[in-house]
Structures are given as structure tokens and as C-alpha cells.
């Protein structure tokens, strides 16, 4: 194992039966730190998200009371992507 000291930090996510794409992003940020995660998020042009992950992201926006710009910056998305998701899924947050 490359980072055994970080195993306990990731244990709750690793014990899940089903991983979501957000879980993978969280594990990456724990293991590699914010710098590499920011680098990965900035190159988000070829990322794809499934429907459940999109709903998790939009639910996070509602829970944290963020606007589209703040949410996009947090997840490394474009504002247009967030607006398109909300329009496509007809979510009124």
C-alpha cells in the first residue's frame, strides 16, 4: 500500500458496498491532498457524471445554500454545466 497512514481516514468510504463518483473524488483528495485534487478538477472537460452523482451535487448546493458559481468552483465544473443539469432535470433549488 502506497499510503498506509491514510487508510484509517479512508476506511469509512472504503467499507461502502457501492462507490459513487463523489466517493472516489473524496478518496483522491484524502490520499493525494488538495493540490493534486485541484489539478484533477481543473481538467474537468472529459469528466462524466451519472444521474445519482448529479443529484448528490445539486443536493449539496441546496444544503450549503450555494449559487451556481460557488458550486461549480467547489467541484471544478463550469457554471453552464450546473445550469444545464438544473434545467435538464428540472430541479428548482
DSSP file (Angstrom, degrees, kcal/mol; ACC not computed):
  #  RESIDUE AA STRUCTURE BP1 BP2  ACC     N-H-->O    O-->H-N    N-H-->O    O-->H-N    TCO  KAPPA ALPHA  PHI   PSI    X-CA   Y-CA   Z-CA
    1    1 A X              0   0    0      0, 0.0     3,-0.5     0, 0.0     0, 0.0   0.000 360.0 360.0 360.0 134.4    0.0    0.0    0.0
    2    2 A X        +     0   0    0      1,-0.2     2,-0.3     2,-0.1     0, 0.0   0.856 360.0  24.6 -75.8 -36.6    1.4    3.4   -1.0
    3    3 A X    >   +     0   0    0      1,-0.1     3,-1.4     2,-0.0    -1,-0.2  -0.611  65.3 162.1-128.9  71.7   -0.1    5.5    1.8
    4    4 A X  G >  S+     0   0    0     -3,-0.5     3,-1.2     1,-0.3     4,-0.4   0.792  73.3  63.1 -65.0 -26.4   -0.8    3.2    4.8
    5    5 A X  G 3  S+     0   0    0      1,-0.2    -1,-0.3     2,-0.1     4,-0.2   0.695 102.2  50.7 -71.3 -17.0   -1.1    6.1    7.2
    6    6 A X  G <> S+     0   0    0     -3,-1.4     4,-1.2     1,-0.2    -1,-0.2   0.389  83.0  93.3 -99.6   2.4   -4.1    7.5    5.3
    7    7 A X  H <> S+     0   0    0     -3,-1.2     4,-0.9    -4,-0.2     3,-0.4   0.905  83.0  52.2 -63.3 -42.1   -6.0    4.2    5.3
    8    8 A X  H  4 S+     0   0    0     -4,-0.4     4,-0.4     1,-0.2    -1,-0.2   0.836 106.4  54.6 -66.0 -30.5   -7.9    5.0    8.5
    9    9 A X  H  4 S+     0   0    0     -4,-0.2    -1,-0.2     1,-0.2     4,-0.2   0.825 116.0  38.3 -68.6 -30.1   -9.1    8.3    7.0
   10   10 A X  H >X S+     0   0    0     -4,-1.2     4,-2.6    -3,-0.4     3,-0.5   0.492  88.9  98.4 -96.6  -5.4  -10.5    6.5    4.0
   11   11 A X  H 3X S+     0   0    0     -4,-0.9     4,-1.7     1,-0.3    -1,-0.2   0.860  79.7  52.0 -57.1 -42.8  -11.9    3.4    5.9
   12   12 A X  H 34 S+     0   0    0     -4,-0.4    -1,-0.3     1,-0.2     4,-0.2   0.884 115.0  42.9 -64.2 -36.3  -15.5    4.6    6.1
   13   13 A X  H X4 S+     0   0    0     -3,-0.5     3,-1.0    -4,-0.2    -2,-0.2   0.870 112.4  53.4 -74.6 -36.3  -15.6    5.2    2.3
   14   14 A X  H 3< S+     0   0    0     -4,-2.6    -2,-0.2     1,-0.2    -1,-0.2   0.754 102.2  59.1 -70.9 -23.8  -13.7    2.0    1.5
   15   15 A X  T 3< S+     0   0    0     -4,-1.7    -1,-0.2    -5,-0.2    -2,-0.2   0.527  80.2 112.7 -83.9  -5.3  -16.2   -0.1    3.5
   16   16 A X    <   -     0   0    0     -3,-1.0     3,-0.1    -4,-0.2    -3,-0.0  -0.362  66.3-140.3 -65.5 146.4  -19.2    1.1    1.4
   17   17 A X  S    S+     0   0    0      1,-0.2     2,-0.4    -2,-0.0    -1,-0.1   0.879  89.7  31.8 -74.1 -39.1  -20.8   -1.6   -0.7
   18   18 A X  S    S-     0   0    0     -3,-0.0     2,-0.4     0, 0.0    -1,-0.2  -0.983  75.8-147.7-124.8 127.8  -21.2    0.8   -3.7
   19   19 A X        -     0   0    0     -2,-0.4     2,-0.2    -3,-0.1    -5,-0.0  -0.727   8.8-155.9 -89.5 139.0  -18.9    3.7   -4.6
   20   20 A X     >  -     0   0    0     -2,-0.4     4,-1.5     1,-0.1     3,-0.2  -0.649  34.0-106.2-100.0 169.9  -20.3    6.8   -6.2
   21   21 A X  H  > S+     0   0    0     -2,-0.2     4,-1.8     1,-0.2     5,-0.1   0.831 121.9  57.0 -65.7 -30.2  -18.1    9.1   -8.3
   22   22 A X  H  > S+     0   0    0      2,-0.2     4,-2.4     1,-0.2    -1,-0.2   0.856 102.0  55.6 -68.2 -34.0  -18.1   11.6   -5.4
   23   23 A X  H  > S+     0   0    0      2,-0.2     4,-2.5     1,-0.2    -1,-0.2   0.902 106.8  50.1 -63.2 -40.7  -16.7    8.9   -3.1
   24   24 A X  H  X S+     0   0    0     -4,-1.5     4,-2.4     2,-0.2    -2,-0.2   0.904 110.6  49.4 -64.5 -41.3  -13.8    8.4   -5.5
   25   25 A X  H  X S+     0   0    0     -4,-1.8     4,-2.2     2,-0.2    -2,-0.2   0.900 110.8  50.5 -64.5 -40.5  -13.1   12.1   -5.6
   26   26 A X  H  X S+     0   0    0     -4,-2.4     4,-2.0     2,-0.2    -2,-0.2   0.917 110.6  48.7 -63.7 -43.4  -13.2   12.3   -1.8
   27   27 A X  H  X S+     0   0    0     -4,-2.5     4,-2.7     1,-0.2     5,-0.3   0.913 110.1  52.2 -63.6 -42.2  -10.7    9.4   -1.5
   28   28 A X  H  X S+     0   0    0     -4,-2.4     4,-2.8     1,-0.2     5,-0.4   0.912 109.8  48.9 -59.0 -42.7   -8.4   11.1   -4.1
   29   29 A X  H  X S+     0   0    0     -4,-2.2     4,-1.1     1,-0.2    -1,-0.2   0.858 112.5  48.3 -69.0 -33.2   -8.5   14.3   -2.1
   30   30 A X  H  < S+     0   0    0     -4,-2.0    -2,-0.2     2,-0.2    -1,-0.2   0.937 119.7  37.2 -68.5 -46.8   -7.7   12.5    1.2
   31   31 A X  H  < S+     0   0    0     -4,-2.7    -2,-0.2     1,-0.2    -3,-0.2   0.946 130.0  27.2 -72.8 -49.5   -4.8   10.5   -0.3
   32   32 A X  H  X S-     0   0    0     -4,-2.8     4,-0.6    -5,-0.3    -3,-0.2   0.552 104.5-128.3 -96.9  -7.8   -3.2   13.0   -2.6
   33   33 A X  H  X  -     0   0    0     -4,-1.1     4,-1.6    -5,-0.4    -1,-0.2  -0.099  36.5 -63.0  84.9 173.0   -4.2   16.2   -0.9
   34   34 A X  H  > S+     0   0    0      1,-0.2     4,-3.2     2,-0.2     5,-0.3   0.848 123.4  63.4 -67.3 -36.4   -5.9   19.3   -2.2
   35   35 A X  H  > S+     0   0    0      1,-0.2     4,-1.7     2,-0.2    -1,-0.2   0.935 109.7  37.5 -59.6 -48.7   -3.1   20.3   -4.7
   36   36 A X  H  X S+     0   0    0     -4,-0.6     4,-2.5     2,-0.2    -1,-0.2   0.882 116.0  54.0 -71.2 -35.7   -3.5   17.3   -6.9
   37   37 A X  H  X S+     0   0    0     -4,-1.6     4,-2.7     2,-0.2    -2,-0.2   0.912 108.1  49.9 -63.9 -41.0   -7.3   17.2   -6.5
   38   38 A X  H  X S+     0   0    0     -4,-3.2     4,-2.1     1,-0.2    -1,-0.2   0.891 110.2  51.7 -61.9 -38.2   -7.5   20.8   -7.6
   39   39 A X  H  X S+     0   0    0     -4,-1.7     4,-0.9    -5,-0.3    -2,-0.2   0.907 111.3  46.8 -64.5 -41.8   -5.3   19.8  -10.6
   40   40 A X  H  < S+     0   0    0     -4,-2.5     3,-0.5     1,-0.2    -2,-0.2   0.900 113.1  48.9 -66.4 -40.5   -7.7   17.0  -11.4
   41   41 A X  H >< S+     0   0    0     -4,-2.7     3,-0.6     1,-0.2    -1,-0.2   0.830 103.2  60.2 -70.9 -30.9  -10.8   19.1  -11.1
   42   42 A X  H 3< S+     0   0    0     -4,-2.1     2,-0.6     1,-0.3    -1,-0.2   0.786 100.8  56.7 -68.6 -23.8   -9.4   21.9  -13.3
   43   43 A X  T ><  +     0   0    0     -4,-0.9     3,-0.6    -3,-0.5    -1,-0.3  -0.413  69.6 133.3 -99.3  56.1   -9.1   19.4  -16.1
   44   44 A X  G X   +     0   0    0     -3,-0.6     3,-1.3    -2,-0.6    -1,-0.2   0.283  32.5 103.4 -90.5  11.2  -12.8   18.5  -15.9
   45   45 A X  G 3  S+     0   0    0      1,-0.3    -1,-0.2    -3,-0.1    -2,-0.1   0.761  87.7  38.5 -68.5 -22.5  -13.5   18.8  -19.6
   46   46 A X  G <  S+     0   0    0     -3,-0.6    -1,-0.3     2,-0.0     2,-0.2   0.164  89.7 116.1-113.6  18.5  -13.6   15.0  -20.0
   47   47 A X    <   -     0   0    0     -3,-1.3     2,-0.4    -6,-0.1    -3,-0.0  -0.578  44.9-162.3 -84.9 150.1  -15.4   14.0  -16.8
   48   48 A X        -     0   0    0     -2,-0.2     2,-0.4     0, 0.0    -2,-0.0  -0.983   0.4-159.1-131.5 147.8  -18.7   12.4  -16.9
   49   49 A X        -     0   0    0     -2,-0.4     2,-0.1     4,-0.0    -2,-0.0  -0.965  13.5-131.9-126.7 139.1  -21.2   12.1  -14.1
   50   50 A X     >  -     0   0    0     -2,-0.4     4,-2.2     1,-0.1     3,-0.2  -0.383  35.7 -99.6 -83.0 170.9  -24.1    9.6  -13.6
   51   51 A X  H  > S+     0   0    0      1,-0.2     4,-2.2     2,-0.2     5,-0.2   0.876 120.9  51.6 -60.4 -42.1  -27.5   10.7  -12.6
   52   52 A X  H  > S+     0   0    0      1,-0.2     4,-1.9     2,-0.2    -1,-0.2   0.876 110.0  49.8 -66.3 -35.9  -27.2    9.9   -8.9
   53   53 A X  H  > S+     0   0    0     -3,-0.2     4,-2.5     2,-0.2    -1,-0.2   0.896 108.9  52.3 -68.2 -39.9  -23.9   11.8   -8.7
   54   54 A X  H  X S+     0   0    0     -4,-2.2     4,-2.6     1,-0.2    -2,-0.2   0.920 109.8  48.9 -61.2 -43.5  -25.5   14.9  -10.3
   55   55 A X  H  X S+     0   0    0     -4,-2.2     4,-2.2     2,-0.2    -1,-0.2   0.873 109.8  52.1 -65.7 -35.8  -28.4   14.7   -7.8
   56   56 A X  H  X S+     0   0    0     -4,-1.9     4,-2.2     2,-0.2    -2,-0.2   0.922 110.7  48.0 -63.1 -43.5  -25.9   14.5   -5.0
   57   57 A X  H  X S+     0   0    0     -4,-2.5     4,-1.8     1,-0.2    -2,-0.2   0.924 113.7  46.3 -63.6 -44.9  -24.0   17.5   -6.3
   58   58 A X  H  X S+     0   0    0     -4,-2.6     4,-1.8     1,-0.2    -1,-0.2   0.847 111.1  52.6 -67.9 -32.9  -27.3   19.5   -6.6
   59   59 A X  H  X S+     0   0    0     -4,-2.2     4,-2.8     2,-0.2    -1,-0.2   0.882 106.3  53.9 -67.6 -37.9  -28.4   18.4   -3.2
   60   60 A X  H  X S+     0   0    0     -4,-2.2     4,-2.6     1,-0.2    -2,-0.2   0.901 106.7  52.8 -60.4 -41.2  -25.1   19.6   -1.8
   61   61 A X  H  X>S+     0   0    0     -4,-1.8     5,-2.1     1,-0.2     4,-0.7   0.920 111.8  44.9 -59.9 -44.4  -25.8   23.0   -3.4
   62   62 A X  H  <5S+     0   0    0     -4,-1.8     3,-0.4     3,-0.2    -2,-0.2   0.922 114.1  48.5 -66.5 -44.1  -29.2   23.1   -1.7
   63   63 A X  H  <5S+     0   0    0     -4,-2.8    -2,-0.2     1,-0.2    -1,-0.2   0.892 118.8  38.3 -65.2 -40.7  -27.9   22.0    1.7
   64   64 A X  H  <5S-     0   0    0     -4,-2.6    -1,-0.2    -5,-0.2    -2,-0.2   0.454 106.6-126.5 -90.6  -1.8  -25.0   24.5    1.7
   65   65 A X  T  <5 +     0   0    0     -4,-0.7     2,-0.3    -3,-0.4    -3,-0.2   0.934  51.2 162.8  56.7  51.8  -27.1   27.3    0.1
   66   66 A X      < -     0   0    0     -5,-2.1    -1,-0.2    -6,-0.1     2,-0.1  -0.694  35.6-129.3-100.0 151.5  -24.6   27.9   -2.8
   67   67 A X     >  -     0   0    0     -2,-0.3     4,-2.3     1,-0.1     5,-0.2  -0.426  38.8 -94.8 -87.4 175.5  -25.2   29.6   -6.0
   68   68 A X  H  > S+     0   0    0      1,-0.2     4,-2.5     2,-0.2     5,-0.2   0.869 124.0  52.2 -61.4 -38.0  -24.2   28.0   -9.3
   69   69 A X  H  > S+     0   0    0      2,-0.2     4,-2.2     1,-0.2    -1,-0.2   0.920 110.6  46.7 -64.8 -44.8  -20.8   29.7   -9.4
   70   70 A X  H  > S+     0   0    0      2,-0.2     4,-2.1     1,-0.2    -2,-0.2   0.898 114.3  47.7 -65.3 -41.0  -19.8   28.6   -5.9
   71   71 A X  H  X S+     0   0    0     -4,-2.3     4,-2.1     2,-0.2     6,-0.2   0.919 110.9  51.2 -65.6 -43.6  -20.9   25.1   -6.6
   72   72 A X  H  X>S+     0   0    0     -4,-2.5     5,-2.7    -5,-0.2     4,-1.0   0.904 111.4  47.6 -61.2 -42.1  -19.1   25.0   -9.9
   73   73 A X  H  <5S+     0   0    0     -4,-2.2     3,-0.3     3,-0.2    -1,-0.2   0.894 109.6  53.8 -66.1 -39.8  -15.9   26.2   -8.3
   74   74 A X  H  <5S+     0   0    0     -4,-2.1    -2,-0.2     1,-0.2    -1,-0.2   0.900 120.6  30.5 -61.9 -42.1  -16.2   23.7   -5.4
   75   75 A X  H  <5S-     0   0    0     -4,-2.1    -1,-0.2    -5,-0.1    -2,-0.2   0.405 110.8-112.9-100.5   1.3  -16.5   20.7   -7.8
   76   76 A X  T  <5S+     0   0    0     -4,-1.0    -3,-0.2    -3,-0.3   -32,-0.2   0.874  72.5 131.9  70.4  36.8  -14.4   22.1  -10.7
   77   77 A X      < -     0   0    0     -5,-2.7     2,-0.3    -6,-0.2    -1,-0.2  -0.580  60.4-101.7-108.7 173.5  -17.3   22.3  -13.1
   78   78 A X     >  -     0   0    0     -2,-0.2     4,-1.7     1,-0.1     3,-0.2  -0.701  24.9-123.7 -92.4 154.4  -18.4   25.1  -15.3
   79   79 A X  H  > S+     0   0    0     -2,-0.3     4,-2.4     1,-0.2     5,-0.2   0.869 113.7  57.4 -61.5 -35.5  -21.3   27.3  -14.3
   80   80 A X  H  > S+     0   0    0      1,-0.2     4,-2.5     2,-0.2    -1,-0.2   0.860 102.7  53.4 -65.3 -35.4  -23.0   26.4  -17.6
   81   81 A X  H  > S+     0   0    0      2,-0.2     4,-2.5    -3,-0.2    -1,-0.2   0.933 109.9  47.3 -63.6 -45.9  -22.8   22.7  -16.7
   82   82 A X  H  X S+     0   0    0     -4,-1.7     4,-2.3     1,-0.2    -2,-0.2   0.929 113.9  47.4 -61.5 -45.4  -24.5   23.3  -13.3
   83   83 A X  H  X S+     0   0    0     -4,-2.4     4,-2.3     1,-0.2    -1,-0.2   0.893 111.5  51.3 -63.5 -39.4  -27.2   25.4  -15.0
   84   84 A X  H  X S+     0   0    0     -4,-2.5     4,-3.1     2,-0.2     5,-0.2   0.908 109.5  49.8 -65.3 -41.7  -27.7   22.8  -17.7
   85   85 A X  H  X S+     0   0    0     -4,-2.5     4,-2.8     2,-0.2     6,-0.2   0.936 111.6  48.5 -61.1 -46.1  -28.1   20.0  -15.1
   86   86 A X  H  <>S+     0   0    0     -4,-2.3     5,-2.1     1,-0.2     4,-0.3   0.887 115.7  43.8 -63.4 -38.8  -30.7   22.0  -13.2
   87   87 A X  H ><5S+     0   0    0     -4,-2.3     3,-0.5     3,-0.2    -2,-0.2   0.919 114.9  48.7 -70.3 -44.1  -32.6   22.8  -16.4
   88   88 A X  H 3<5S+     0   0    0     -4,-3.1    -2,-0.2     1,-0.2    -3,-0.2   0.902 120.0  36.0 -64.4 -43.0  -32.4   19.2  -17.7
   89   89 A X  T 3<5S-     0   0    0     -4,-2.8    -1,-0.2    -5,-0.2    -2,-0.2   0.398 106.2-128.5 -92.2   3.2  -33.5   17.6  -14.5
   90   90 A X  T < 5 +     0   0    0     -3,-0.5     2,-0.5    -4,-0.3    -3,-0.2   0.898  46.9 166.0  49.9  49.3  -36.0   20.5  -13.8
   91   91 A X      < -     0   0    0     -5,-2.1     2,-0.8    -6,-0.2    -1,-0.2  -0.829  25.7-160.1 -95.6 128.0  -34.6   21.0  -10.3
   92   92 A X              0   0    0     -2,-0.5    -5,-0.0     1,-0.2    -1,-0.0  -0.794 360.0 360.0-111.0  89.3  -35.6   24.2   -8.6
   93   93 A X              0   0    0     -2,-0.8    -1,-0.2   -28,-0.0   -28,-0.0   0.414 360.0 360.0 -98.7 360.0  -33.1   24.7   -5.9
